Amino acid sequence: MGLDDITKKAQEFLADDKVKKALNSEQAEEASDKILGAVADAASKVTGGKFDEQIDGARKAADDKIGNQ
């Protein structure tokens, strides 16, 4: 199975109505918020809090792109 085949399968999967509904669910939103929060917290810890404003901005931008609320 080549990359084109995998890409086609992924596109078909994401086009399914049940998958679309699951990705736009409250549970998916909660999961993405939790993951983004954990990543932001880790980045803040690694940088000693020096870049918290930029990290928060990046987190918000990512959430705006992938979130549904």
PDB file of N, CA, C and O in Angstrom:
ATOM      1  N   MET A   1       0.861  -1.174   0.000  1.00  0.00           N
ATOM      2  CA  MET A   1       0.000   0.000   0.000  1.00  0.00           C
ATOM      3  C   MET A   1       0.902   1.229   0.000  1.00  0.00           C
ATOM      4  O   MET A   1       1.735   1.407   0.889  1.00  0.00           O
ATOM      5  N   GLY A   2       0.721   2.072  -1.011  1.00  0.00           N
ATOM      6  CA  GLY A   2       1.531   3.269  -1.142  1.00  0.00           C
ATOM      7  C   GLY A   2       0.924   4.456  -0.404  1.00  0.00           C
ATOM      8  O   GLY A   2      -0.180   4.380   0.137  1.00  0.00           O
ATOM      9  N   LEU A   3       1.661   5.533  -0.397  1.00  0.00           N
ATOM     10  CA  LEU A   3       1.213   6.755   0.268  1.00  0.00           C
ATOM     11  C   LEU A   3      -0.087   7.280  -0.333  1.00  0.00           C
ATOM     12  O   LEU A   3      -0.953   7.776   0.388  1.00  0.00           O
ATOM     13  N   ASP A   4      -0.220   7.172  -1.638  1.00  0.00           N
ATOM     14  CA  ASP A   4      -1.467   7.627  -2.288  1.00  0.00           C
ATOM     15  C   ASP A   4      -2.665   6.818  -1.801  1.00  0.00           C
ATOM     16  O   ASP A   4      -3.744   7.368  -1.577  1.00  0.00           O
ATOM     17  N   ASP A   5      -2.469   5.505  -1.637  1.00  0.00           N
ATOM     18  CA  ASP A   5      -3.549   4.644  -1.146  1.00  0.00           C
ATOM     19  C   ASP A   5      -3.937   5.015   0.282  1.00  0.00           C
ATOM     20  O   ASP A   5      -5.118   5.075   0.624  1.00  0.00           O
ATOM     21  N   ILE A   6      -2.930   5.260   1.101  1.00  0.00           N
ATOM     22  CA  ILE A   6      -3.180   5.623   2.501  1.00  0.00           C
ATOM     23  C   ILE A   6      -3.908   6.962   2.567  1.00  0.00           C
ATOM     24  O   ILE A   6      -4.845   7.131   3.347  1.00  0.00           O
ATOM     25  N   THR A   7      -3.470   7.906   1.743  1.00  0.00           N
ATOM     26  CA  THR A   7      -4.113   9.229   1.713  1.00  0.00           C
ATOM     27  C   THR A   7      -5.570   9.107   1.288  1.00  0.00           C
ATOM     28  O   THR A   7      -6.445   9.739   1.880  1.00  0.00           O
ATOM     29  N   LYS A   8      -5.833   8.301   0.270  1.00  0.00           N
ATOM     30  CA  LYS A   8      -7.204   8.111  -0.205  1.00  0.00           C
ATOM     31  C   LYS A   8      -8.075   7.490   0.876  1.00  0.00           C
ATOM     32  O   LYS A   8      -9.210   7.918   1.082  1.00  0.00           O
ATOM     33  N   LYS A   9      -7.550   6.483   1.569  1.00  0.00           N
ATOM     34  CA  LYS A   9      -8.299   5.832   2.658  1.00  0.00           C
ATOM     35  C   LYS A   9      -8.593   6.830   3.772  1.00  0.00           C
ATOM     36  O   LYS A   9      -9.695   6.848   4.320  1.00  0.00           O
ATOM     37  N   ALA A  10      -7.611   7.655   4.104  1.00  0.00           N
ATOM     38  CA  ALA A  10      -7.808   8.651   5.154  1.00  0.00           C
ATOM     39  C   ALA A  10      -8.871   9.662   4.749  1.00  0.00           C
ATOM     40  O   ALA A  10      -9.702  10.048   5.571  1.00  0.00           O
ATOM     41  N   GLN A  11      -8.854  10.091   3.510  1.00  0.00           N
ATOM     42  CA  GLN A  11      -9.856  11.046   3.031  1.00  0.00           C
ATOM     43  C   GLN A  11     -11.253  10.436   3.062  1.00  0.00           C
ATOM     44  O   GLN A  11     -12.217  11.096   3.448  1.00  0.00           O
ATOM     45  N   GLU A  12     -11.356   9.174   2.653  1.00  0.00           N
ATOM     46  CA  GLU A  12     -12.652   8.495   2.693  1.00  0.00           C
ATOM     47  C   GLU A  12     -13.147   8.371   4.128  1.00  0.00           C
ATOM     48  O   GLU A  12     -14.330   8.570   4.404  1.00  0.00           O
ATOM     49  N   PHE A  13     -12.238   8.043   5.036  1.00  0.00           N
ATOM     50  CA  PHE A  13     -12.588   7.916   6.450  1.00  0.00           C
ATOM     51  C   PHE A  13     -13.110   9.241   6.998  1.00  0.00           C
ATOM     52  O   PHE A  13     -14.143   9.281   7.667  1.00  0.00           O
ATOM     53  N   LEU A  14     -12.393  10.316   6.710  1.00  0.00           N
ATOM     54  CA  LEU A  14     -12.775  11.632   7.235  1.00  0.00           C
ATOM     55  C   LEU A  14     -14.047  12.175   6.584  1.00  0.00           C
ATOM     56  O   LEU A  14     -14.698  13.053   7.149  1.00  0.00           O
ATOM     57  N   ALA A  15     -14.406  11.670   5.418  1.00  0.00           N
ATOM     58  CA  ALA A  15     -15.618  12.127   4.735  1.00  0.00           C
ATOM     59  C   ALA A  15     -16.878  11.437   5.262  1.00  0.00           C
ATOM     60  O   ALA A  15     -17.991  11.884   4.983  1.00  0.00           O
ATOM     61  N   ASP A  16     -16.711  10.364   6.014  1.00  0.00           N
ATOM     62  CA  ASP A  16     -17.853   9.621   6.554  1.00  0.00           C
ATOM     63  C   ASP A  16     -18.631  10.490   7.543  1.00  0.00           C
ATOM     64  O   ASP A  16     -18.035  11.140   8.402  1.00  0.00           O
ATOM     65  N   ASP A  17     -19.947  10.502   7.425  1.00  0.00           N
ATOM     66  CA  ASP A  17     -20.786  11.337   8.296  1.00  0.00           C
ATOM     67  C   ASP A  17     -20.617  11.004   9.773  1.00  0.00           C
ATOM     68  O   ASP A  17     -20.615  11.905  10.613  1.00  0.00           O
ATOM     69  N   LYS A  18     -20.477   9.726  10.099  1.00  0.00           N
ATOM     70  CA  LYS A  18     -20.299   9.330  11.505  1.00  0.00           C
ATOM     71  C   LYS A  18     -18.988   9.872  12.054  1.00  0.00           C
ATOM     72  O   LYS A  18     -18.926  10.307  13.204  1.00  0.00           O
ATOM     73  N   VAL A  19     -17.948   9.847  11.244  1.00  0.00           N
ATOM     74  CA  VAL A  19     -16.636  10.362  11.670  1.00  0.00           C
ATOM     75  C   VAL A  19     -16.711  11.877  11.842  1.00  0.00           C
ATOM     76  O   VAL A  19     -16.195  12.418  12.820  1.00  0.00           O
ATOM     77  N   LYS A  20     -17.350  12.561  10.894  1.00  0.00           N
ATOM     78  CA  LYS A  20     -17.496  14.017  11.004  1.00  0.00           C
ATOM     79  C   LYS A  20     -18.224  14.388  12.297  1.00  0.00           C
ATOM     80  O   LYS A  20     -17.829  15.315  13.004  1.00  0.00           O
ATOM     81  N   LYS A  21     -19.285  13.653  12.588  1.00  0.00           N
ATOM     82  CA  LYS A  21     -20.061  13.921  13.800  1.00  0.00           C
ATOM     83  C   LYS A  21     -19.203  13.706  15.049  1.00  0.00           C
ATOM     84  O   LYS A  21     -19.244  14.508  15.982  1.00  0.00           O
ATOM     85  N   ALA A  22     -18.432  12.627  15.062  1.00  0.00           N
ATOM     86  CA  ALA A  22     -17.575  12.337  16.222  1.00  0.00           C
ATOM     87  C   ALA A  22     -16.502  13.402  16.396  1.00  0.00           C
ATOM     88  O   ALA A  22     -16.205  13.804  17.521  1.00  0.00           O
ATOM     89  N   LEU A  23     -15.919  13.862  15.291  1.00  0.00           N
ATOM     90  CA  LEU A  23     -14.871  14.877  15.375  1.00  0.00           C
ATOM     91  C   LEU A  23     -15.403  16.231  15.830  1.00  0.00           C
ATOM     92  O   LEU A  23     -14.656  17.045  16.374  1.00  0.00           O
ATOM     93  N   ASN A  24     -16.681  16.470  15.611  1.00  0.00           N
ATOM     94  CA  ASN A  24     -17.285  17.737  16.021  1.00  0.00           C
ATOM     95  C   ASN A  24     -18.043  17.621  17.340  1.00  0.00           C
ATOM     96  O   ASN A  24     -18.802  18.521  17.700  1.00  0.00           O
ATOM     97  N   SER A  25     -17.843  16.536  18.050  1.00  0.00           N
ATOM     98  CA  SER A  25     -18.560  16.313  19.299  1.00  0.00           C
ATOM     99  C   SER A  25     -17.923  17.063  20.461  1.00  0.00           C
ATOM    100  O   SER A  25     -16.785  17.527  20.379  1.00  0.00           O
ATOM    101  N   GLU A  26     -18.673  17.169  21.529  1.00  0.00           N
ATOM    102  CA  GLU A  26     -18.180  17.797  22.757  1.00  0.00           C
ATOM    103  C   GLU A  26     -16.984  17.009  23.306  1.00  0.00           C
ATOM    104  O   GLU A  26     -16.045  17.597  23.843  1.00  0.00           O
ATOM    105  N   GLN A  27     -17.023  15.681  23.171  1.00  0.00           N
ATOM    106  CA  GLN A  27     -15.915  14.849  23.661  1.00  0.00           C
ATOM    107  C   GLN A  27     -14.627  15.149  22.898  1.00  0.00           C
ATOM    108  O   GLN A  27     -13.554  15.211  23.499  1.00  0.00           O
ATOM    109  N   ALA A  28     -14.722  15.335  21.595  1.00  0.00           N
ATOM    110  CA  ALA A  28     -13.539  15.662  20.799  1.00  0.00           C
ATOM    111  C   ALA A  28     -13.010  17.037  21.191  1.00  0.00           C
ATOM    112  O   ALA A  28     -11.798  17.240  21.272  1.00  0.00           O
ATOM    113  N   GLU A  29     -13.911  17.975  21.430  1.00  0.00           N
ATOM    114  CA  GLU A  29     -13.506  19.317  21.860  1.00  0.00           C
ATOM    115  C   GLU A  29     -12.781  19.259  23.201  1.00  0.00           C
ATOM    116  O   GLU A  29     -11.750  19.905  23.383  1.00  0.00           O
ATOM    117  N   GLU A  30     -13.320  18.489  24.130  1.00  0.00           N
ATOM    118  CA  GLU A  30     -12.689  18.346  25.437  1.00  0.00           C
ATOM    119  C   GLU A  30     -11.314  17.707  25.316  1.00  0.00           C
ATOM    120  O   GLU A  30     -10.372  18.118  25.995  1.00  0.00           O
ATOM    121  N   ALA A  31     -11.196  16.705  24.456  1.00  0.00           N
ATOM    122  CA  ALA A  31      -9.912  16.023  24.270  1.00  0.00           C
ATOM    123  C   ALA A  31      -8.882  16.974  23.675  1.00  0.00           C
ATOM    124  O   ALA A  31      -7.739  17.017  24.130  1.00  0.00           O
ATOM    125  N   SER A  32      -9.281  17.740  22.656  1.00  0.00           N
ATOM    126  CA  SER A  32      -8.324  18.662  22.038  1.00  0.00           C
ATOM    127  C   SER A  32      -7.919  19.753  23.026  1.00  0.00           C
ATOM    128  O   SER A  32      -6.752  20.145  23.062  1.00  0.00           O
ATOM    129  N   ASP A  33      -8.855  20.245  23.821  1.00  0.00           N
ATOM    130  CA  ASP A  33      -8.522  21.253  24.835  1.00  0.00           C
ATOM    131  C   ASP A  33      -7.541  20.696  25.864  1.00  0.00           C
ATOM    132  O   ASP A  33      -6.605  21.381  26.276  1.00  0.00           O
ATOM    133  N   LYS A  34      -7.761  19.464  26.267  1.00  0.00           N
ATOM    134  CA  LYS A  34      -6.888  18.829  27.254  1.00  0.00           C
ATOM    135  C   LYS A  34      -5.469  18.649  26.698  1.00  0.00           C
ATOM    136  O   LYS A  34      -4.485  18.921  27.385  1.00  0.00           O
ATOM    137  N   ILE A  35      -5.379  18.192  25.454  1.00  0.00           N
ATOM    138  CA  ILE A  35      -4.071  17.990  24.828  1.00  0.00           C
ATOM    139  C   ILE A  35      -3.351  19.317  24.646  1.00  0.00           C
ATOM    140  O   ILE A  35      -2.167  19.430  24.963  1.00  0.00           O
ATOM    141  N   LEU A  36      -4.055  20.320  24.138  1.00  0.00           N
ATOM    142  CA  LEU A  36      -3.429  21.629  23.949  1.00  0.00           C
ATOM    143  C   LEU A  36      -2.977  22.227  25.284  1.00  0.00           C
ATOM    144  O   LEU A  36      -1.922  22.855  25.364  1.00  0.00           O
ATOM    145  N   GLY A  37      -3.777  22.028  26.317  1.00  0.00           N
ATOM    146  CA  GLY A  37      -3.399  22.513  27.642  1.00  0.00           C
ATOM    147  C   GLY A  37      -2.147  21.840  28.163  1.00  0.00           C
ATOM    148  O   GLY A  37      -1.274  22.496  28.732  1.00  0.00           O
ATOM    149  N   ALA A  38      -2.056  20.536  27.970  1.00  0.00           N
ATOM    150  CA  ALA A  38      -0.883  19.792  28.431  1.00  0.00           C
ATOM    151  C   ALA A  38       0.373  20.228  27.681  1.00  0.00           C
ATOM    152  O   ALA A  38       1.441  20.377  28.275  1.00  0.00           O
ATOM    153  N   VAL A  39       0.237  20.429  26.382  1.00  0.00           N
ATOM    154  CA  VAL A  39       1.385  20.874  25.583  1.00  0.00           C
ATOM    155  C   VAL A  39       1.813  22.282  26.015  1.00  0.00           C
ATOM    156  O   VAL A  39       3.006  22.549  26.159  1.00  0.00           O
ATOM    157  N   ALA A  40       0.857  23.169  26.217  1.00  0.00           N
ATOM    158  CA  ALA A  40       1.172  24.528  26.651  1.00  0.00           C
ATOM    159  C   ALA A  40       1.843  24.518  28.026  1.00  0.00           C
ATOM    160  O   ALA A  40       2.811  25.245  28.249  1.00  0.00           O
ATOM    161  N   ASP A  41       1.339  23.709  28.933  1.00  0.00           N
ATOM    162  CA  ASP A  41       1.941  23.610  30.264  1.00  0.00           C
ATOM    163  C   ASP A  41       3.374  23.095  30.182  1.00  0.00           C
ATOM    164  O   ASP A  41       4.262  23.601  30.868  1.00  0.00           O
ATOM    165  N   ALA A  42       3.597  22.090  29.342  1.00  0.00           N
ATOM    166  CA  ALA A  42       4.944  21.536  29.188  1.00  0.00           C
ATOM    167  C   ALA A  42       5.887  22.583  28.600  1.00  0.00           C
ATOM    168  O   ALA A  42       7.022  22.724  29.054  1.00  0.00           O
ATOM    169  N   ALA A  43       5.416  23.316  27.589  1.00  0.00           N
ATOM    170  CA  ALA A  43       6.246  24.356  26.977  1.00  0.00           C
ATOM    171  C   ALA A  43       6.578  25.447  27.988  1.00  0.00           C
ATOM    172  O   ALA A  43       7.704  25.942  28.021  1.00  0.00           O
ATOM    173  N   SER A  44       5.620  25.816  28.797  1.00  0.00           N
ATOM    174  CA  SER A  44       5.843  26.832  29.824  1.00  0.00           C
ATOM    175  C   SER A  44       6.872  26.355  30.842  1.00  0.00           C
ATOM    176  O   SER A  44       7.745  27.116  31.259  1.00  0.00           O
ATOM    177  N   LYS A  45       6.764  25.112  31.230  1.00  0.00           N
ATOM    178  CA  LYS A  45       7.693  24.543  32.210  1.00  0.00           C
ATOM    179  C   LYS A  45       9.113  24.511  31.650  1.00  0.00           C
ATOM    180  O   LYS A  45      10.071  24.868  32.336  1.00  0.00           O
ATOM    181  N   VAL A  46       9.235  24.079  30.395  1.00  0.00           N
ATOM    182  CA  VAL A  46      10.551  23.981  29.758  1.00  0.00           C
ATOM    183  C   VAL A  46      11.195  25.355  29.622  1.00  0.00           C
ATOM    184  O   VAL A  46      12.408  25.495  29.778  1.00  0.00           O
ATOM    185  N   THR A  47      10.387  26.363  29.332  1.00  0.00           N
ATOM    186  CA  THR A  47      10.929  27.714  29.123  1.00  0.00           C
ATOM    187  C   THR A  47      10.970  28.536  30.405  1.00  0.00           C
ATOM    188  O   THR A  47      11.344  29.709  30.384  1.00  0.00           O
ATOM    189  N   GLY A  48      10.590  27.931  31.500  1.00  0.00           N
ATOM    190  CA  GLY A  48      10.617  28.649  32.773  1.00  0.00           C
ATOM    191  C   GLY A  48       9.608  29.776  32.844  1.00  0.00           C
ATOM    192  O   GLY A  48       9.781  30.716  33.620  1.00  0.00           O
ATOM    193  N   GLY A  49       8.562  29.696  32.049  1.00  0.00           N
ATOM    194  CA  GLY A  49       7.520  30.717  32.070  1.00  0.00           C
ATOM    195  C   GLY A  49       7.872  31.993  31.324  1.00  0.00           C
ATOM    196  O   GLY A  49       7.085  32.939  31.315  1.00  0.00           O
ATOM    197  N   LYS A  50       9.042  32.034  30.699  1.00  0.00           N
ATOM    198  CA  LYS A  50       9.492  33.246  30.019  1.00  0.00           C
ATOM    199  C   LYS A  50       8.645  33.601  28.798  1.00  0.00           C
ATOM    200  O   LYS A  50       8.578  34.766  28.404  1.00  0.00           O
ATOM    201  N   PHE A  51       8.006  32.610  28.206  1.00  0.00           N
ATOM    202  CA  PHE A  51       7.281  32.838  26.969  1.00  0.00           C
ATOM    203  C   PHE A  51       5.805  32.489  27.096  1.00  0.00           C
ATOM    204  O   PHE A  51       5.169  32.095  26.119  1.00  0.00           O
ATOM    205  N   ASP A  52       5.269  32.632  28.283  1.00  0.00           N
ATOM    206  CA  ASP A  52       3.878  32.244  28.519  1.00  0.00           C
ATOM    207  C   ASP A  52       2.892  32.981  27.617  1.00  0.00           C
ATOM    208  O   ASP A  52       1.910  32.394  27.163  1.00  0.00           O
ATOM    209  N   GLU A  53       3.145  34.248  27.358  1.00  0.00           N
ATOM    210  CA  GLU A  53       2.233  35.014  26.502  1.00  0.00           C
ATOM    211  C   GLU A  53       2.215  34.449  25.083  1.00  0.00           C
ATOM    212  O   GLU A  53       1.152  34.313  24.478  1.00  0.00           O
ATOM    213  N   GLN A  54       3.396  34.119  24.555  1.00  0.00           N
ATOM    214  CA  GLN A  54       3.478  33.550  23.215  1.00  0.00           C
ATOM    215  C   GLN A  54       2.884  32.143  23.185  1.00  0.00           C
ATOM    216  O   GLN A  54       2.215  31.769  22.221  1.00  0.00           O
ATOM    217  N   ILE A  55       3.127  31.369  24.234  1.00  0.00           N
ATOM    218  CA  ILE A  55       2.586  30.013  24.315  1.00  0.00           C
ATOM    219  C   ILE A  55       1.066  30.059  24.352  1.00  0.00           C
ATOM    220  O   ILE A  55       0.398  29.283  23.670  1.00  0.00           O
ATOM    221  N   ASP A  56       0.520  30.976  25.155  1.00  0.00           N
ATOM    222  CA  ASP A  56      -0.941  31.111  25.224  1.00  0.00           C
ATOM    223  C   ASP A  56      -1.519  31.517  23.870  1.00  0.00           C
ATOM    224  O   ASP A  56      -2.584  31.040  23.478  1.00  0.00           O
ATOM    225  N   GLY A  57      -0.822  32.392  23.161  1.00  0.00           N
ATOM    226  CA  GLY A  57      -1.267  32.808  21.832  1.00  0.00           C
ATOM    227  C   GLY A  57      -1.254  31.649  20.845  1.00  0.00           C
ATOM    228  O   GLY A  57      -2.178  31.490  20.047  1.00  0.00           O
ATOM    229  N   ALA A  58      -0.203  30.844  20.905  1.00  0.00           N
ATOM    230  CA  ALA A  58      -0.102  29.689  20.019  1.00  0.00           C
ATOM    231  C   ALA A  58      -1.180  28.663  20.357  1.00  0.00           C
ATOM    232  O   ALA A  58      -1.769  28.051  19.466  1.00  0.00           O
ATOM    233  N   ARG A  59      -1.432  28.484  21.654  1.00  0.00           N
ATOM    234  CA  ARG A  59      -2.473  27.542  22.063  1.00  0.00           C
ATOM    235  C   ARG A  59      -3.843  27.995  21.548  1.00  0.00           C
ATOM    236  O   ARG A  59      -4.624  27.189  21.042  1.00  0.00           O
ATOM    237  N   LYS A  60      -4.121  29.287  21.684  1.00  0.00           N
ATOM    238  CA  LYS A  60      -5.404  29.817  21.217  1.00  0.00           C
ATOM    239  C   LYS A  60      -5.531  29.671  19.704  1.00  0.00           C
ATOM    240  O   LYS A  60      -6.589  29.295  19.199  1.00  0.00           O
ATOM    241  N   ALA A  61      -4.459  29.967  18.986  1.00  0.00           N
ATOM    242  CA  ALA A  61      -4.490  29.849  17.528  1.00  0.00           C
ATOM    243  C   ALA A  61      -4.742  28.405  17.103  1.00  0.00           C
ATOM    244  O   ALA A  61      -5.523  28.147  16.187  1.00  0.00           O
ATOM    245  N   ALA A  62      -4.078  27.471  17.771  1.00  0.00           N
ATOM    246  CA  ALA A  62      -4.274  26.061  17.453  1.00  0.00           C
ATOM    247  C   ALA A  62      -5.712  25.632  17.772  1.00  0.00           C
ATOM    248  O   ALA A  62      -6.342  24.918  16.992  1.00  0.00           O
ATOM    249  N   ASP A  63      -6.220  26.073  18.918  1.00  0.00           N
ATOM    250  CA  ASP A  63      -7.581  25.720  19.304  1.00  0.00           C
ATOM    251  C   ASP A  63      -8.607  26.297  18.332  1.00  0.00           C
ATOM    252  O   ASP A  63      -9.611  25.657  18.021  1.00  0.00           O
ATOM    253  N   ASP A  64      -8.344  27.507  17.860  1.00  0.00           N
ATOM    254  CA  ASP A  64      -9.248  28.126  16.887  1.00  0.00           C
ATOM    255  C   ASP A  64      -9.270  27.326  15.573  1.00  0.00           C
ATOM    256  O   ASP A  64     -10.305  27.255  14.910  1.00  0.00           O
ATOM    257  N   LYS A  65      -8.153  26.738  15.206  1.00  0.00           N
ATOM    258  CA  LYS A  65      -8.071  25.972  13.953  1.00  0.00           C
ATOM    259  C   LYS A  65      -8.705  24.596  14.092  1.00  0.00           C
ATOM    260  O   LYS A  65      -9.382  24.136  13.173  1.00  0.00           O
ATOM    261  N   ILE A  66      -8.496  23.927  15.231  1.00  0.00           N
ATOM    262  CA  ILE A  66      -8.970  22.546  15.359  1.00  0.00           C
ATOM    263  C   ILE A  66     -10.215  22.411  16.213  1.00  0.00           C
ATOM    264  O   ILE A  66     -10.914  21.401  16.128  1.00  0.00           O
ATOM    265  N   GLY A  67     -10.502  23.399  17.025  1.00  0.00           N
ATOM    266  CA  GLY A  67     -11.661  23.309  17.905  1.00  0.00           C
ATOM    267  C   GLY A  67     -12.953  23.613  17.179  1.00  0.00           C
ATOM    268  O   GLY A  67     -12.959  24.153  16.073  1.00  0.00           O
ATOM    269  N   ASN A  68     -14.057  23.250  17.832  1.00  0.00           N
ATOM    270  CA  ASN A  68     -15.358  23.539  17.234  1.00  0.00           C
ATOM    271  C   ASN A  68     -16.205  24.410  18.136  1.00  0.00           C
ATOM    272  O   ASN A  68     -17.395  24.603  17.886  1.00  0.00           O
ATOM    273  N   GLN A  69     -15.593  24.937  19.187  1.00  0.00           N
ATOM    274  CA  GLN A  69     -16.318  25.842  20.092  1.00  0.00           C
ATOM    275  C   GLN A  69     -15.435  26.993  20.482  1.00  0.00           C
ATOM    276  O   GLN A  69     -15.858  27.867  21.239  1.00  0.00           O
TER     277      GLN A  69
END
